[in-house]
Amino acid sequence: MTPEILLLYVPACFALNMAPGPNNLLSVSNASRFGFGPACRAGVGRIVAFAIMIAIAASGLAVILHTAAFAFTAIKIAGAIYLFVLAWQLWNAPVFFAPQGLNAETMPTHNLWRMIRQEFWIAAGNPKAILIFTAFLPQFINTQQPVAFQFFILGLLFLLLEWVAIGAYAYMGAYLGKWFAQPGRKRLFNRVCAVLLGGAGLGLLAAVRE
């Protein structure tokens, strides 16, 4: 793997990381409700899901999603249903005032594991993600060199850049959380996010194998 390949890979990869999607939208919503820190820590769930997908792609098992229509359909339906459930929960989420001076360290963290699970299942329930790893990463692999090591390096870079994206979207959400000081604005924001998540679910149902 040459420096030239990495110079091509990193910006293209970061563009994928920063692209708006259900997980990044969830980071914005979580940060606006619970703070920057909890939203970033919840991203662990997404990172674990993506790491598993990268490992599957590297092992060659991703061919199942390319060849088995049933597997692709089952995963995308499960993912869409989960997005619909999450959208419903966000639509009906309680709105509360944050006391002056409340920050990420003092906000309640009892929902952290639920947030981590949400991040994981949204990422894992999108078959397009593993298709991205299957179609995108191999473009930067030199078959004349050890493939497994190259997959490891490219996958690690992807996950590191994903953390940057998580932080960026969480910061955006935390800023919006401060701006939406009134319960009405918070409720509107939650419901806009709910509509967008529901739309993502519909988009997932409409997804077809390429």
N, C-alpha and C positions, 0 to 999 in steps of 0.2 A: 504494500500500500504506500503510495507516494504522497508527498505534501500537496501536489497538484490535485490529487483525488480528494483529499480532505478539504481543500479550499473550495472545491465544487460541492462537496457533500454538506458541510456545515451550514451555509446559508440556505440551501434547499431544504435541509432537515428542519432548520429553525422556522422556516415558513410554514411547514406542516405543523410544528408544535404550536405556533401562534395562531393558526387558523381557528376562527370561532367554531365551537362545537359544543355538544352537551356537557362534556367534562369541564371545559373552560367556563361555560355559562354557570355550572354548578359552583365553581370556585368563586365567581363574582357574587352569587347569591349567598353562599356560606359566609364569605367575608363581610358582606353587608349586614348579616344577622348576628354573627358570632365573633367577628374580628379577624384581623390579618393572620395571626398565629394559628388559630384552629383551622382556618381554611387551608393554610399551607401544610399543616400536619395531616389533614384529611387527604391530601394529595398522595400520601403513601399508598393508599388503595389503588389509585390509578397507576402508579409506578410499578407496583407488584403485578397488576394485570398486564401491563405492557411488557414487562420483563418475561412473563410467561409466554406471551405471544411471540416475542422475539426468539425465545428458546424453541418454540414449536416451529417457527419459520426456519430457523437454522438447522433443525433436525430433519426437515423435509416433510413433516407431517401436514403442513399447510395445504398440500395437494388435495386433501380431503375436501376442503372448502371450494376448491376449483372444480372438482369432479362430482361431488355428491350434492345434488340439488336439495335433498332432504336435510342434510346437515346445515347447509347455508340457511334454508328457510326456517328451520327450527330455532337457530340462534338469533336470527333477526327478529322473529316474532317474539321470542322471550325478551330480547332487549327492548323492543318497542313497548311491550306491556309494562316493563319496569319503568320506562320513561313516562308513560301515561300515569302510573301510580304516583311517581315522584311529582309530576306536574299537579296532580290532584292534591297531594299533601302540601305543596308549596302554595297553591291557590288558597288553601284554608289555613295556612300557617298563622299562628297568633302574632300580633304586633305589640311590641312593648317599647317603653321609653328606656334609653340607656342613660343612667345617671351621669352627671358631669364628671369627667375625669376617668370614666370607665375605659379600660383598654383591653388588649388581647389577653393580658396576664390575669386580669381580674374577672373576665367574662366566664360564665359557667362552661365547663368542659365535659359535662356528663354525656353530651351528645357526640363526642369525638368518634367513638367506635362506630356509631351509626353513620356518621359522615364518611368515615373511611370505607365502610361497606358500600355506601352509595357510589362513591368514586370508583370502587373496584367493579361493581356490577354494571355500571354504565359503560365503562371501558370494555369489560369482558363481553358485554351483550351486543357489541357492535362488530359484526363480521367484517365490515369494511376496514377496520383497524388492522386485522391480521393480513388482509389482502394488500394493504399498504406496505406492511413489512415484507410481504412476499414479493411484491412487484418493485418496490422502491429500493430496498437495501441491496438486492443482488446487482443492481446497475453499477454499484461501486465496488464490487468484488472482483478481484483478479484471480481467475481460476488457476493461474500458474503458481500461486502462492497458497499457503494453508488457509482454507476457507473458514474453518471454525474460529481461528484467531481473528480474522478480519470481521466476521460477524460479531464477535465479542466487542471489538473496538468500536465498530459502527453502532452497535446496540447500546453500549455504554454512553457514547456521545449523545445518542438520541434521548436516553433517560436523563442525562445531565441537562440537556437543553429543555426537556419537558419540565424539569424543576424550575427553570427560569420562567417558562410560560406560566406555570402555576403561581409563582410569586407575582408576576406581572398582573395577571387577572385578579388575584387576591388583593393586591394593592388597589386596583381599580375598584373592587367591591368595597374595600374598607373606606376608601374616599367617598364612595357613594353612600355608604352607611352613615358617615358623618353629615353628609348633605341632606339625606332623608331623615331629618330630625322629627318630623311630624308623622304620626301613625298613618295618616292617609297616604302620604308619599311612600312609606314603607310598604303598605298594602298594595299600592299600585305597582311598585317595583316587583314585589313578589309575584303578582299576577301576570305581569308582562313576562317575567322569567318562566312562569308556569306555561303560558301560551307558547313561548319559544321552545320549551322542552317538549310540549305536546306536538309542536310542528316537527321537531327533530324525530319524534317517534313515528309520525306519519311518513317522514322522509325515509326512515329506516325500513318501514314496511314496503315502500316503493322501490327500495334498492334492488338491483338485479346484478347477477354475476357478470363480470366482464371477461 
